[in-house]
Amino acid sequence: MNFLDYLVTNSQQILFLTQAHFLVVLIAVGIGSAISVVLGLAVSSGEPDPRRFSWDWFATGIREGGLVFTAALLTVPSLALFALFLPFTGLGVTTAVVVLTIYTLYTVLRNTVAGLTTVDRAVLESARGLGYGRLRRLLTIQLPLAWPVILNGIRVTTLISISIAVVGAVVQGPGLGILLLNGISRIGAANSFYQVLAGTLLCLVVAAVFEIFFAIVQRLTIPRGIRV
């Protein structure tokens, strides 16, 4: 059979794996982004030059330490990290979600910190003069101005997670990695190349769907004047 025949014959399995790939990435990015944004908000709302042993001083240390730690995790090969979590979370969806979540942390945290800390201090001082407290300044001024940078970080980490999720097939994680792994392990057999080709093309389709989603979110949540 040709490639189109293969797609038609196996359409139900291919559709199921595509949906599973989309969902596992969505869940992991959602959890990782929530953790990173909350942490970024907690440690990036203080003064640029805090006094020693003040909360802002400790928050700066936590922020820098968090960035270094999550960056170090990002350098661990994905195959190794999946294997390291097997004794704790076992085979299946849980391991895939946990590992993918870990890989989302650095990019979103870095962009959250960058967006919040680069807001013009004059704007924040003006808000303070108008009686805005720290929390109100954070939520009504810093966060809206930083949101384009944060959203871009979430978008980038989503695209990275689509490819890393493929590796999750080695621990029986859901998604298109199953097609790719089966095709590669059977290379030279009937339809093995079609499995690899279908898995690759559908990863691109999943990425395109997420790109459309983020374009819509950007238009709905970011004023035209501050879009990046």
C-alpha positions, 0 to 999 in steps of 0.5 A: 500500500502507499502512504495514503492507504496506510493513513486511511487503514490506520486512521483510528490509531493515528488519530488516537495517538495524535490526540494523546500527544496533544493532551500530554503536552497540554497537561505538562505545559499547563502544570509547568507554566503554572509552577513557573509563573507563580514562582516568578511572581513570588520572587520578582516583585521586590526592589532591584537592590534589596537590603541584606537579609530582607525578604527581597534579598532572599527572593533574589537568591531564590530566583537566581538559584531557581534559574540555575537549578532548572537550567541544569535540569534542562541539560539532562538528556531526555532519555536519561531523565525518563529512565531516572523516574521509572523507579518512582513513577513507573511506566506510562502517562505519569512518568511522561507528564512529570518529565515533560513538566520538568523540561517546561520549567526553565524557559517559562521561569526565565521569561517570567523573571525577565518580563517582570524585572524589566518593567520600567521602575519609573512606572512602578514608582508612579504607581507607588505614589498613587498608593498602589501596594506591592501586590497591586503593582505586581498584578495590575502593572508588572504582570500585564506588561510582562505577559507578552514575554511570559506567553512567548516563553510558554509557546517556546516550551510547548514546541520543545515539549512536542519533540521531547514527548516523542521520547516518552514512548520508551517508557510507554508514554502516550503519543506519536512516539509510539508510531516513531518507535515502532517504525524505527524498531521495524525499519525495513519491514512493511509500512515501517517507513510510513509509521515514521513518516506519519509520526513526524508529519503529525508532530508538525500538525500538533505544533501547528495547532498549538501555534494557532492557539497561541496566536489567538491567545495573543490577540485576545490578551495582549494589546497591539502596542505591546505585542512581541 
